[in-house]
Amino acid sequence: MAGLSEAQWNELLAFWDKYVAPSSSEHGKHILIRMFDADKATQALFSKYKDIPTSDLAANADVKKHGGVVVDFLGKLLKLKGQNDSQLHTMAESHKNKHRIPLDYFQLISTVIDVYVYENLPGEYGPVRESLKAALSQIANGLKANYAKV
């Protein structure tokens, strides 16, 4: 799927606003934990909880808070309907230079988000799944382009 149509963006945003945004911290917490389980090296990038077993992270307030930040920011990017280069440039600067996040982790978290949302909201997510995957791909590609610039 190339760029999304206005109708696809609107359908995706309606889904996001109804099913994901209201519980962004809870969803984000589970997404981060799944990412850590999928690739242990990702957890080491977070000094606050790098040494905590993933089985204990569900009760960690910092994981829930950061998960909310991730999901809320993704929601803001989605609302821009692909017109997000400025935000992705700023994100690339901080994630590459300050946080030292390897570029390939954005593809990993995109996959984790897709699988997590599908497993938790299969009926609701089905109609917009390809749209979210396309949007996540656009974001990952935008970050890749911006990582090369910063």
C-alpha positions as CSV (number, residue, x, y, z in Angstrom):
1,M,0.0,0.0,0.0
2,A,1.5,3.3,-1.0
3,G,0.2,6.5,0.5
4,L,-3.1,6.4,2.3
5,S,-6.2,8.2,1.0
6,E,-8.0,10.7,3.1
7,A,-10.7,8.2,3.8
8,Q,-8.1,5.6,5.0
9,W,-6.4,8.2,7.2
10,N,-9.8,9.2,8.7
11,E,-10.8,5.5,9.3
12,L,-7.4,4.8,10.9
13,L,-7.7,7.9,13.2
14,A,-11.2,7.1,14.2
15,F,-10.0,3.6,15.2
16,W,-6.9,5.0,17.1
17,D,-9.0,7.6,18.9
18,K,-11.6,5.2,20.0
19,Y,-9.6,2.1,20.9
20,V,-6.0,3.0,21.5
21,A,-5.6,6.6,22.6
22,P,-7.9,6.3,25.7
23,S,-5.6,3.6,27.2
24,S,-2.3,4.8,25.6
25,S,-0.2,4.2,28.7
26,E,-1.5,0.7,29.2
27,H,-1.1,-0.3,25.6
28,G,2.3,1.4,25.5
29,K,3.5,-0.5,28.5
30,H,2.6,-3.8,26.9
31,I,4.2,-2.8,23.6
32,L,7.5,-1.9,25.3
33,I,7.5,-5.1,27.3
34,R,6.9,-7.1,24.1
35,M,9.7,-5.3,22.4
36,F,12.0,-6.1,25.2
37,D,11.0,-9.7,25.1
38,A,11.5,-9.8,21.3
39,D,15.0,-8.3,21.5
40,K,16.7,-8.1,25.0
41,A,19.2,-5.5,23.7
42,T,16.3,-3.0,23.4
43,Q,15.7,-3.0,27.2
44,A,19.4,-2.2,27.8
45,L,18.8,1.2,26.1
46,F,16.6,2.2,29.0
47,S,18.7,2.8,32.1
48,K,15.8,3.1,34.5
49,Y,14.7,-0.5,34.0
50,K,17.5,-2.2,32.0
51,D,18.2,-4.6,34.9
52,I,14.6,-5.4,35.8
53,P,13.2,-8.8,34.6
54,T,10.6,-8.3,31.9
55,S,8.2,-10.3,34.1
56,D,8.3,-7.5,36.6
57,L,7.9,-4.6,34.2
58,A,4.1,-4.6,34.0
59,A,4.0,-3.1,37.5
60,N,6.7,-0.5,36.8
61,A,5.3,3.0,36.7
62,D,8.2,4.3,34.5
63,V,7.5,1.7,31.8
64,K,3.9,2.6,31.8
65,K,4.7,6.3,31.6
66,H,7.2,5.9,28.8
67,G,4.8,3.5,26.9
68,G,2.2,6.3,27.1
69,V,4.7,8.8,25.7
70,V,5.4,6.4,22.8
71,V,1.8,5.7,21.9
72,D,0.7,9.3,22.4
73,F,3.5,10.5,20.1
74,L,2.5,7.9,17.5
75,G,-1.0,9.2,17.7
76,K,0.2,12.7,17.0
77,L,2.2,11.5,14.0
78,L,-0.8,9.7,12.7
79,K,-3.0,12.8,13.0
80,L,-0.5,14.6,10.7
81,K,-1.5,12.1,7.9
82,G,2.0,11.6,6.6
83,Q,3.0,15.3,6.7
84,N,5.4,14.6,9.6
85,D,8.9,15.3,8.3
86,S,9.6,18.1,10.9
87,Q,8.6,15.9,13.8
88,L,10.5,12.9,12.4
89,H,13.6,15.1,12.0
90,T,13.4,16.2,15.7
91,M,12.8,12.6,16.8
92,A,15.7,11.3,14.7
93,E,18.0,13.9,16.3
94,S,17.1,12.9,19.8
95,H,16.9,9.1,19.2
96,K,20.1,8.9,17.2
97,N,22.3,11.4,19.0
98,K,21.0,11.5,22.6
99,H,19.4,8.1,23.2
100,R,21.6,6.2,20.8
101,I,18.7,4.1,19.4
102,P,19.7,1.9,16.4
103,L,17.6,2.6,13.4
104,D,16.4,-1.0,13.0
105,Y,14.6,-0.8,16.4
106,F,11.9,1.3,14.7
107,Q,11.0,-1.5,12.4
108,L,10.9,-3.8,15.4
109,I,8.6,-1.7,17.4
110,S,6.4,-1.2,14.3
111,T,6.0,-5.0,14.1
112,V,5.4,-5.3,17.8
113,I,2.7,-2.6,17.6
114,D,1.0,-4.3,14.7
115,V,1.0,-7.7,16.4
116,Y,0.0,-6.4,19.8
117,V,-3.0,-4.4,18.4
118,Y,-4.1,-7.3,16.3
119,E,-4.0,-9.7,19.2
120,N,-5.9,-7.3,21.5
121,L,-8.4,-5.8,19.2
122,P,-8.7,-8.2,16.3
123,G,-12.2,-7.3,15.1
124,E,-11.8,-3.6,15.5
125,Y,-8.3,-3.5,14.0
126,G,-8.9,-5.8,11.0
127,P,-10.4,-3.1,8.8
128,V,-7.6,-0.6,9.4
129,R,-4.6,-3.0,9.8
130,E,-3.1,-2.4,6.4
131,S,-3.5,1.4,6.9
132,L,-1.7,1.3,10.2
133,K,1.1,-0.9,8.8
134,A,1.5,1.6,5.9
135,A,1.6,4.5,8.3
136,L,4.2,2.8,10.5
137,S,6.2,2.0,7.4
138,Q,6.1,5.7,6.3
139,I,7.2,6.7,9.8
140,A,10.1,4.2,9.8
141,N,11.2,5.3,6.3
142,G,11.0,9.0,7.3
143,L,13.1,8.2,10.4
144,K,15.6,6.4,8.2
145,A,15.9,9.4,5.9
146,N,16.3,11.7,8.8
147,Y,18.9,9.5,10.6
148,A,21.0,10.0,7.5
149,K,20.8,13.8,7.9
150,V,21.5,14.2,11.6
